[in-house]
Amino acid sequence: MDDKRITLWHICVYAALVYYWEKRGSQNPFCINRREIMKLSHIHSLPTYHKYINEMVEFGFVIYLPSYNPFVGSLIWLDTDKI
């Protein structure tokens, strides 16, 4: 990948999202659990998690629809051309 904006942490979060996407039947959109994505990607800080999710939205890798309800997960769409 030639995109110099992408760091190891973007890749870790994206890999966790791809894992969830496949686990959910490879369908867009799919529901995620923030805590599980953070655990899978080894991110321990909520601001850091949001930084990388928001940057991936900005870079066009995902569409993110956050849920502010602790019982309902956020929705993610992956750009499957980039997998």
All heavy atoms as an XYZ file, in Angstrom:
708
protein
N       0.848     -1.167      0.000
C       0.000      0.000      0.000
C       0.899      1.238      0.000
O       1.799      1.357      0.814
C      -0.897     -0.059      1.233
C      -1.902      1.001      1.268
S      -3.454      0.559      2.032
C      -3.080      0.415      3.720
N       0.605      2.136     -0.883
C       1.426      3.334     -1.034
C       0.909      4.538     -0.244
O       1.527      5.585     -0.278
C       1.504      3.721     -2.511
C       2.263      2.685     -3.326
O       3.150      2.031     -2.751
O       1.960      2.536     -4.513
N      -0.189      4.393      0.446
C      -0.776      5.490      1.197
C       0.025      5.728      2.473
O      -0.015      4.935      3.410
C      -2.231      5.177      1.532
C      -2.996      6.386      2.009
O      -2.370      7.339      2.512
O      -4.228      6.373      1.879
N       0.766      6.817      2.525
C       1.650      7.118      3.658
C       0.889      7.539      4.907
O       1.464      7.619      5.983
C       2.647      8.224      3.269
C       3.504      7.875      2.083
C       4.396      6.687      2.372
C       5.280      6.419      1.169
N       5.720      5.064      1.087
N      -0.414      7.813      4.775
C      -1.216      8.190      5.944
C      -1.527      6.998      6.836
O      -1.808      7.160      8.019
C      -2.549      8.803      5.502
C      -2.414     10.014      4.620
C      -3.757     10.439      4.081
N      -4.318      9.362      3.255
C      -5.510      9.405      2.664
N      -6.285     10.457      2.810
N      -5.945      8.399      1.935
N      -1.488      5.806      6.277
C      -1.891      4.598      6.994
C      -0.778      4.132      7.921
O       0.365      3.973      7.505
C      -2.253      3.470      5.999
C      -3.348      3.938      5.040
C      -2.663      2.210      6.737
C      -4.625      4.363      5.692
N      -1.155      3.911      9.195
C      -0.200      3.424     10.191
C      -0.567      2.003     10.596
O      -1.616      1.478     10.212
C      -0.209      4.318     11.441
O      -1.464      4.150     12.116
C       0.023      5.780     11.092
N       0.266      1.416     11.409
C      -0.003      0.089     11.948
C      -1.337      0.061     12.682
O      -2.079     -0.916     12.596
C       1.126     -0.320     12.895
C       0.931     -1.619     13.656
C       0.876     -2.795     12.693
C       2.026     -1.806     14.672
N      -1.675      1.138     13.385
C      -2.922      1.169     14.158
C      -4.148      1.195     13.256
O      -5.173      0.584     13.581
C      -2.908      2.343     15.128
C      -1.836      2.142     16.144
C      -0.661      2.830     16.261
C      -1.790      1.114     17.140
N       0.088      2.311     17.273
C      -0.573      1.255     17.834
C      -2.659      0.096     17.513
C      -0.214      0.425     18.886
C      -2.296     -0.737     18.562
C      -1.088     -0.572     19.232
N      -4.062      1.867     12.120
C      -5.168      1.813     11.159
C      -5.359      0.373     10.689
O      -6.484     -0.117     10.593
C      -4.871      2.693      9.933
C      -4.861      4.142     10.217
N      -3.687      4.853     10.341
C      -5.870      5.034     10.391
C      -3.985      6.122     10.558
N      -5.296      6.266     10.611
N      -4.255     -0.291     10.405
C      -4.321     -1.672      9.924
C      -4.899     -2.585     10.992
O      -5.722     -3.464     10.695
C      -2.927     -2.142      9.456
C      -2.508     -1.335      8.227
C      -2.914     -3.642      9.160
C      -1.052     -1.478      7.840
N      -4.512     -2.384     12.244
C      -5.041     -3.203     13.341
C      -6.550     -3.037     13.482
O      -7.284     -4.030     13.620
C      -4.353     -2.846     14.653
S      -2.640     -3.368     14.752
N      -7.023     -1.805     13.452
C      -8.468     -1.569     13.568
C      -9.185     -2.135     12.342
O     -10.222     -2.799     12.467
C      -8.775     -0.063     13.743
C     -10.270      0.195     13.677
C      -8.199      0.446     15.055
N      -8.630     -1.909     11.167
C      -9.266     -2.408      9.945
C      -9.320     -3.931      9.936
O     -10.336     -4.522      9.556
C      -8.532     -1.881      8.707
C      -9.340     -2.022      7.448
C     -10.367     -1.129      7.169
C      -9.092     -3.042      6.545
C     -11.127     -1.250      6.018
C      -9.843     -3.173      5.389
C     -10.864     -2.278      5.137
O     -11.617     -2.407      3.998
N      -8.250     -4.588     10.391
C      -8.231     -6.053     10.460
C      -9.313     -6.547     11.417
O      -9.993     -7.551     11.126
C      -6.858     -6.551     10.886
N      -9.494     -5.869     12.536
C     -10.551     -6.240     13.475
C     -11.926     -6.065     12.826
O     -12.818     -6.904     13.004
C     -10.446     -5.411     14.749
N     -12.098     -5.002     12.059
C     -13.365     -4.774     11.365
C     -13.612     -5.842     10.304
O     -14.746     -6.335     10.158
C     -13.393     -3.379     10.741
C     -13.418     -2.215     11.724
C     -13.273     -0.896     10.971
C     -14.672     -2.230     12.573
N     -12.585     -6.219      9.564
C     -12.725     -7.265      8.549
C     -13.094     -8.593      9.225
O     -13.948     -9.336      8.734
C     -11.453     -7.405      7.686
C     -11.509     -8.658      6.821
C     -11.266     -6.172      6.823
N     -12.479     -8.872     10.360
C     -12.818    -10.082     11.119
C     -14.309    -10.077     11.476
O     -15.007    -11.064     11.273
C     -11.953    -10.157     12.380
C     -12.373    -11.242     13.329
C     -12.012    -12.568     13.098
C     -13.133    -10.948     14.458
C     -12.404    -13.572     13.962
C     -13.531    -11.946     15.324
C     -13.164    -13.250     15.084
O     -13.568    -14.245     15.937
N     -14.798     -8.953     12.006
C     -16.215     -8.833     12.351
C     -17.097     -8.956     11.114
O     -18.147     -9.582     11.143
C     -16.465     -7.480     13.025
C     -16.827     -7.593     14.467
C     -15.889     -7.958     15.415
C     -18.122     -7.331     14.898
C     -16.212     -8.042     16.744
C     -18.463     -7.415     16.229
C     -17.500     -7.777     17.142
O     -17.833     -7.872     18.459
N     -16.692     -8.326     10.026
C     -17.446     -8.363      8.767
C     -17.608     -9.804      8.298
O     -18.705    -10.230      7.931
C     -16.705     -7.506      7.744
C     -17.275     -7.477      6.368
C     -18.428     -6.860      5.970
C     -16.708     -8.070      5.201
N     -18.600     -7.026      4.618
C     -17.560     -7.779      4.127
C     -15.558     -8.809      4.965
C     -17.304     -8.193      2.830
C     -15.295     -9.229      3.678
C     -16.163     -8.927      2.625
N     -16.505    -10.558      8.327
C     -16.574    -11.962      7.918
C     -17.416    -12.778      8.893
O     -18.190    -13.647      8.482
C     -15.173    -12.556      7.796
C     -14.424    -12.035      6.598
C     -13.021    -12.582      6.471
O     -12.482    -13.150      7.455
O     -12.442    -12.436      5.382
N     -17.285    -12.522     10.170
C     -18.051    -13.214     11.205
C     -19.549    -12.958     11.043
O     -20.372    -13.812     11.379
C     -17.560    -12.719     12.567
C     -18.042    -13.467     13.749
C     -17.331    -12.930     15.001
C     -17.971    -13.438     16.253
N     -17.322    -12.928     17.459
N     -19.900    -11.792     10.503
C     -21.303    -11.409     10.310
C     -21.817    -11.750      8.908
O     -22.823    -11.217      8.454
C     -21.491     -9.914     10.558
C     -21.070     -9.426     11.916
C     -22.074     -9.831     12.983
N     -21.859     -9.167     14.245
C     -21.161     -9.693     15.256
N     -20.582    -10.846     15.129
N     -21.045     -9.046     16.386
N     -21.094    -12.595      8.178
C     -21.571    -13.045      6.873
C     -21.129    -12.204      5.705
O     -21.701    -12.299      4.620
N     -20.139    -11.366      5.888
C     -19.576    -10.527      4.819
C     -20.622     -9.627      4.166
O     -20.607     -9.408      2.960
C     -18.887    -11.396      3.769
O     -17.880    -12.182      4.369
N     -21.526     -9.113      4.977
C     -22.580     -8.240      4.478
C     -22.413     -6.842      5.052
O     -22.059     -6.679      6.214
C     -23.956     -8.780      4.891
C     -24.287    -10.134      4.307
C     -24.455    -10.090      2.808
O     -25.093     -9.178      2.275
N     -23.888    -11.066      2.126
N     -22.655     -5.841      4.217
C     -22.677     -4.450      4.660
C     -24.115     -3.999      4.801
O     -24.938     -4.355      3.967
C     -21.963     -3.549      3.641
C     -20.471     -3.601      3.781
O     -19.942     -3.619      4.870
N     -19.783     -3.622      2.657
N     -24.450     -3.200      5.780
C     -23.641     -2.853      6.944
C     -23.665     -3.990      7.953
O     -24.480     -4.911      7.851
C     -24.350     -1.617      7.508
C     -25.788     -1.847      7.189
C     -25.790     -2.560      5.848
N     -22.786     -3.891      8.926
C     -22.773     -4.858     10.010
C     -22.582     -4.110     11.318
O     -22.084     -2.996     11.355
C     -21.698     -5.931      9.803
C     -20.296     -5.394      9.729
C     -19.453     -5.455     10.820
C     -19.817     -4.835      8.547
C     -18.159     -4.961     10.746
C     -18.528     -4.343      8.468
C     -17.692     -4.405      9.564
N     -23.026     -4.738     12.370
C     -23.004     -4.137     13.692
C     -21.711     -4.514     14.409
O     -21.268     -5.659     14.314
C     -24.212     -4.657     14.462
S     -24.558     -3.747     15.941
N     -21.094     -3.537     15.082
C     -19.868     -3.812     15.827
C     -20.045     -3.460     17.295
O     -20.901     -2.654     17.654
C     -18.651     -3.049     15.262
C     -18.832     -1.538     15.377
C     -18.349     -3.466     13.845
C     -17.562     -0.744     15.169
N     -19.211     -4.054     18.096
C     -19.112     -3.739     19.510
C     -17.764     -3.063     19.712
O     -16.716     -3.666     19.475
C     -19.218     -5.033     20.323
C     -19.077     -4.795     21.798
O     -18.021     -4.374     22.266
N     -20.133     -5.078     22.525
N     -17.792     -1.800     20.130
C     -16.565     -1.023     20.269
C     -15.549     -1.702     21.165
O     -14.361     -1.750     20.846
C     -16.887      0.373     20.806
C     -15.651      1.199     21.096
C     -15.984      2.536     21.726
N     -16.924      2.498     22.819
C     -16.601      2.185     24.091
N     -15.375      1.860     24.406
N     -17.520      2.211     25.034
N     -15.989     -2.230     22.278
C     -15.050     -2.874     23.208
C     -14.339     -4.050     22.555
O     -13.137     -4.253     22.762
C     -15.778     -3.330     24.462
C     -16.164     -2.185     25.345
C     -16.746     -2.674     26.652
N     -17.249     -1.518     27.381
C     -18.408     -1.492     27.984
N     -19.187     -2.551     27.982
N     -18.793     -0.412     28.622
N     -15.068     -4.826     21.785
C     -14.450     -5.979     21.129
C     -13.482     -5.543     20.034
O     -12.422     -6.144     19.875
C     -15.524     -6.916     20.588
C     -16.260     -7.628     21.700
C     -17.261     -8.631     21.182
O     -17.030     -9.228     20.111
O     -18.287     -8.813     21.862
N     -13.831     -4.521     19.284
C     -12.922     -4.013     18.248
C     -11.655     -3.465     18.899
O     -10.540     -3.732     18.422
C     -13.611     -2.927     17.377
C     -14.788     -3.517     16.609
C     -12.603     -2.280     16.434
C     -14.440     -4.603     15.618
N     -11.811     -2.745     19.999
C     -10.644     -2.222     20.708
C      -9.771     -3.369     21.223
O      -8.542     -3.308     21.115
C     -11.074     -1.316     21.865
C     -11.635      0.015     21.411
S     -12.268      1.053     22.751
C     -10.758      1.438     23.620
N     -10.390     -4.394     21.762
C      -9.628     -5.536     22.273
C      -8.884     -6.248     21.147
O      -7.695     -6.549     21.268
C     -10.569     -6.504     22.989
C      -9.873     -7.680     23.613
C     -10.862     -8.569     24.339
C     -10.151     -9.776     24.908
N     -11.081    -10.680     25.591
N      -9.571     -6.504     20.044
C      -8.945     -7.187     18.914
C      -7.793     -6.383     18.315
O      -6.805     -6.951     17.855
C      -9.980     -7.474     17.822
C     -10.970     -8.587     18.094
C     -12.095     -8.551     17.067
C     -10.270     -9.933     18.083
N      -7.929     -5.064     18.310
C      -6.905     -4.213     17.697
C      -5.859     -3.732     18.709
O      -4.959     -2.975     18.345
C      -7.548     -3.025     16.988
O      -8.312     -2.256     17.882
N      -5.988     -4.158     19.966
C      -5.029     -3.806     21.031
C      -4.957     -2.302     21.284
O      -3.886     -1.767     21.574
C      -3.633     -4.371     20.736
C      -3.628     -5.855     20.651
N      -3.554     -6.654     21.766
C      -3.715     -6.698     19.598
C      -3.587     -7.924     21.398
N      -3.695     -7.972     20.083
N      -6.098     -1.647     21.166
C      -6.200     -0.228     21.493
C      -6.899     -0.129     22.845
O      -7.964     -0.712     23.038
C      -6.958      0.552     20.407
C      -6.109      0.599     19.138
C      -7.317      1.945     20.874
C      -6.765      1.270     17.969
N      -6.303      0.611     23.764
C      -6.820      0.673     25.128
C      -7.444      2.014     25.486
O      -7.989      2.170     26.569
C      -5.693      0.354     26.119
C      -5.054     -0.967     25.840
N      -5.696     -2.169     26.057
C      -3.852     -1.279     25.319
C      -4.900     -3.166     25.704
N      -3.772     -2.646     25.237
N      -7.380      2.964     24.584
C      -7.873      4.311     24.855
C      -9.026      4.642     23.915
O      -8.903      4.489     22.689
C      -6.722      5.302     24.666
O      -7.194      6.593     24.484
N     -10.123      5.106     24.491
C     -11.280      5.483     23.682
C     -10.955      6.613     22.689
O     -11.340      6.517     21.520
C     -12.438      5.867     24.597
C     -13.790      6.050     23.954
C     -14.217      4.817     23.187
C     -14.814      6.398     25.020
N     -10.239      7.664     23.101
C      -9.881      8.701     22.118
C      -9.029      8.164     20.966
O      -9.199      8.577     19.821
C      -9.107      9.731     22.940
C      -9.585      9.551     24.341
C      -9.864      8.077     24.472
N      -8.137      7.223     21.260
C      -7.304      6.642     20.203
C      -8.167      5.841     19.241
O      -8.024      5.946     18.018
C      -6.205      5.756     20.819
O      -5.407      6.565     21.678
C      -5.338      5.125     19.745
N      -9.073      5.045     19.765
C     -10.000      4.266     18.926
C     -10.768      5.204     17.992
O     -10.827      4.987     16.784
C     -10.963      3.474     19.812
C     -12.131      2.898     19.071
C     -12.008      1.735     18.315
C     -13.381      3.514     19.125
C     -13.089      1.205     17.637
C     -14.462      2.988     18.450
C     -14.319      1.837     17.706
O     -15.385      1.322     17.030
N     -11.354      6.264     18.555
C     -12.141      7.189     17.736
C     -11.272      7.910     16.714
O     -11.718      8.166     15.594
C     -12.891      8.185     18.616
C     -14.092      7.578     19.262
N     -15.205      7.171     18.566
C     -14.331      7.257     20.550
C     -16.083      6.649     19.384
N     -15.571      6.685     20.614
N     -10.037      8.215     17.073
C      -9.131      8.855     16.124
C      -8.959      7.995     14.876
O      -9.093      8.482     13.747
C      -7.764      9.088     16.777
C      -6.726      9.577     15.798
C      -5.352      9.640     16.406
C      -4.366     10.043     15.323
N      -3.009     10.009     15.740
N      -8.688      6.709     15.067
C      -8.427      5.849     13.918
C      -9.690      5.507     13.145
O      -9.658      5.445     11.913
C      -7.642      4.605     14.346
C      -6.250      4.987     14.747
C      -5.822      4.924     16.064
C      -5.357      5.495     13.807
C      -4.544      5.328     16.433
C      -4.078      5.905     14.165
C      -3.684      5.814     15.473
O      -2.424      6.228     15.827
N     -10.804      5.321     13.818
C     -12.068      5.101     13.107
C     -12.392      6.336     12.260
O     -12.721      6.221     11.071
C     -13.222      4.808     14.097
C     -13.089      3.399     14.672
C     -14.581      4.990     13.426
C     -13.428      2.272     13.724
N     -12.296      7.517     12.852
C     -12.614      8.742     12.122
C     -11.664      8.978     10.950
O     -12.086      9.440      9.885
C     -12.628      9.949     13.061
C     -13.801      9.915     14.004
O     -14.860      9.381     13.683
N     -13.629     10.463     15.195
N     -10.387      8.665     11.124
C      -9.450      8.813     10.013
C      -9.766      7.822      8.898
O      -9.664      8.159      7.719
C      -8.015      8.644     10.502
C      -7.523      9.848     11.275
C      -6.103      9.710     11.788
O      -5.480      8.626     11.643
O      -5.604     10.700     12.360
N     -10.181      6.615      9.239
C     -10.536      5.653      8.190
C     -11.783      6.091      7.440
O     -11.905      5.840      6.245
C     -10.676      4.248      8.774
C      -9.323      3.677      9.138
S      -9.351      1.915      9.510
C     -10.530      1.842     10.807
N     -12.702      6.758      8.130
C     -13.860      7.356      7.452
C     -13.367      8.434      6.489
O     -13.752      8.462      5.321
C     -14.867      7.934      8.480
C     -15.911      8.788      7.783
C     -15.515      6.830      9.291
N     -12.507      9.298      6.985
C     -11.956     10.387      6.172
C     -11.207      9.853      4.948
O     -11.291     10.422      3.860
C     -10.999     11.214      7.039
C     -10.347     12.375      6.351
C      -9.339     13.087      7.260
O      -9.557     13.125      8.476
O      -8.335     13.583      6.719
N     -10.475      8.753      5.107
C      -9.696      8.166      4.015
C     -10.561      7.346      3.052
O     -10.082      6.905      2.014
C      -8.590      7.260      4.560
C      -7.596      7.941      5.470
C      -6.820      7.180      6.329
C      -7.433      9.316      5.495
C      -5.898      7.775      7.180
C      -6.518      9.930      6.341
C      -5.751      9.155      7.190
N     -11.829      7.106      3.404
C     -12.729      6.376      2.519
C     -12.700      4.864      2.672
O     -13.221      4.155      1.815
N     -12.150      4.358      3.761
C     -12.093      2.913      3.963
C     -13.376      2.358      4.568
O     -13.721      1.196      4.341
C     -10.915      2.526      4.861
C      -9.593      2.648      4.184
C      -8.827      3.784      4.308
C      -9.114      1.618      3.391
C      -7.606      3.905      3.675
C      -7.905      1.718      2.751
C      -7.140      2.872      2.887
N     -14.074      3.174      5.367
C     -15.302      2.728      6.018
C     -16.311      3.860      6.047
O     -15.963      5.036      5.925
C     -15.058      2.237      7.471
C     -14.090      1.084      7.519
C     -14.614      3.353      8.382
N     -17.554      3.469      6.216
C     -18.627      4.394      6.587
C     -19.019      3.967      7.986
O     -19.209      2.775      8.252
C     -19.821      4.311      5.620
C     -19.390      4.733      4.218
C     -20.972      5.174      6.125
C     -20.454      4.490      3.163
N     -19.121      4.917      8.881
C     -19.344      4.627     10.293
C     -20.563      5.390     10.776
O     -20.641      6.609     10.633
C     -18.104      5.048     11.074
C     -18.188      4.953     12.577
C     -18.381      3.739     13.213
C     -18.028      6.089     13.358
C     -18.426      3.660     14.589
C     -18.062      6.017     14.742
C     -18.270      4.796     15.353
O     -18.306      4.715     16.718
N     -21.537      4.655     11.303
C     -22.727      5.256     11.881
C     -22.743      4.889     13.356
O     -23.137      3.778     13.723
C     -23.992      4.756     11.171
C     -25.304      5.339     11.622
C     -25.345      6.845     11.383
C     -26.449      4.666     10.902
N     -22.257      5.805     14.216
C     -22.151      5.468     15.638
C     -23.513      5.335     16.307
O     -24.480      5.988     15.912
C     -21.369      6.635     16.224
C     -21.572      7.760     15.297
C     -21.807      7.164     13.942
N     -23.545      4.477     17.298
C     -24.723      4.332     18.138
C     -24.364      4.884     19.511
O     -23.319      4.563     20.053
C     -25.105      2.858     18.264
O     -26.066      2.695     19.279
N     -25.223      5.669     20.051
C     -24.974      6.221     21.370
C     -25.731      5.450     22.446
O     -25.781      5.856     23.590
C     -25.323      7.714     21.385
C     -24.500      8.463     20.370
C     -25.026      8.827     19.131
C     -23.169      8.749     20.621
C     -24.248      9.484     18.187
C     -22.379      9.400     19.685
C     -22.936      9.770     18.470
O     -22.158     10.404     17.536
N     -26.293      4.321     22.037
C     -27.009      3.438     22.950
C     -26.077      2.286     23.319
O     -25.592      1.580     22.437
C     -28.264      2.907     22.258
C     -29.102      2.028     23.145
O     -28.603      1.356     24.051
N     -30.394      2.010     22.878
N     -25.800      2.068     24.603
C     -24.861      1.011     24.988
C     -25.356     -0.401     24.651
O     -24.574     -1.351     24.647
C     -24.702      1.199     26.496
C     -25.896      1.968     26.930
C     -26.328      2.788     25.749
N     -26.642     -0.537     24.344
C     -27.193     -1.855     24.040
C     -27.303     -2.123     22.543
O     -27.642     -3.222     22.129
C     -28.561     -2.023     24.702
C     -28.500     -1.845     26.190
C     -28.997     -0.706     26.789
C     -27.897     -2.815     26.983
C     -28.922     -0.534     28.160
C     -27.810     -2.657     28.356
C     -28.325     -1.513     28.947
N     -27.024     -1.103     21.740
C     -27.105     -1.231     20.277
C     -25.734     -0.872     19.704
O     -25.212      0.201     19.967
C     -28.184     -0.293     19.699
C     -28.224     -0.396     18.185
C     -29.533     -0.583     20.306
N     -25.156     -1.760     18.924
C     -23.834     -1.498     18.342
C     -23.877     -0.486     17.215
O     -24.931     -0.214     16.634
N     -22.736      0.044     16.904
C     -22.596      0.971     15.783
C     -22.605      0.188     14.473
O     -22.268     -0.997     14.438
C     -21.280      1.737     15.910
O     -21.279      2.517     17.080
N     -22.977      0.860     13.390
C     -22.977      0.232     12.072
C     -21.744      0.652     11.297
O     -21.327      1.811     11.352
C     -24.221      0.615     11.283
C     -25.536      0.031     11.767
C     -26.691      0.566     10.922
C     -25.515     -1.480     11.722
N     -21.195     -0.304     10.572
C     -20.014     -0.070      9.732
C     -20.283     -0.633      8.341
O     -20.855     -1.717      8.204
C     -18.773     -0.785     10.308
C     -18.341     -0.168     11.622
C     -17.622     -0.811      9.321
C     -17.475      1.064     11.504
N     -19.889      0.103      7.337
C     -19.847     -0.388      5.966
C     -18.371     -0.395      5.568
O     -17.685      0.621      5.700
C     -20.581      0.548      5.012
C     -22.061      0.547      5.078
C     -22.905     -0.079      4.231
C     -22.887      1.259      6.008
N     -24.204      0.178      4.577
C     -24.227      0.996      5.683
C     -22.622      2.082      7.111
C     -25.296      1.528      6.385
C     -23.690      2.610      7.823
C     -25.005      2.330      7.457
N     -17.890     -1.515      5.065
C     -16.506     -1.587      4.568
C     -16.508     -1.344      3.072
O     -17.409     -1.807      2.360
C     -15.904     -2.962      4.834
C     -15.613     -3.354      6.271
C     -14.955     -4.729      6.291
C     -14.721     -2.348      6.960
N     -15.496     -0.658      2.589
C     -15.282     -0.538      1.158
C     -14.621     -1.832      0.713
O     -13.429     -2.024      0.889
C     -14.391      0.661      0.844
C     -14.192      0.871     -0.649
O     -14.535     -0.046     -1.436
O     -13.687      1.927     -1.024
N     -15.404     -2.769      0.191
C     -14.904     -4.099     -0.121
C     -13.898     -4.103     -1.257
O     -13.189     -5.091     -1.446
C     -16.062     -5.062     -0.441
O     -16.856     -4.515     -1.481
C     -16.910     -5.294      0.787
N     -13.766     -3.004     -1.987
C     -12.725     -2.929     -3.015
C     -11.344     -2.794     -2.398
O     -10.332     -3.026     -3.056
C     -12.964     -1.736     -3.950
C     -14.222     -1.910     -4.790
O     -14.598     -3.087     -5.047
O     -14.807     -0.904     -5.186
N     -11.283     -2.406     -1.119
C     -10.010     -2.174     -0.455
C      -9.580     -3.341      0.436
O      -8.562     -3.275      1.083
C     -10.073     -0.882      0.356
C     -10.267      0.314     -0.554
C     -10.277      1.611      0.185
C     -10.490      2.745     -0.815
N     -10.493      4.025     -0.242
N     -10.377     -4.401      0.462
C     -10.030     -5.571      1.282
C      -9.063     -6.446      0.520
O      -9.193     -6.708     -0.613
C     -11.300     -6.363      1.682
C     -12.175     -5.510      2.576
C     -10.917     -7.664      2.362
C     -13.476     -6.146      2.969
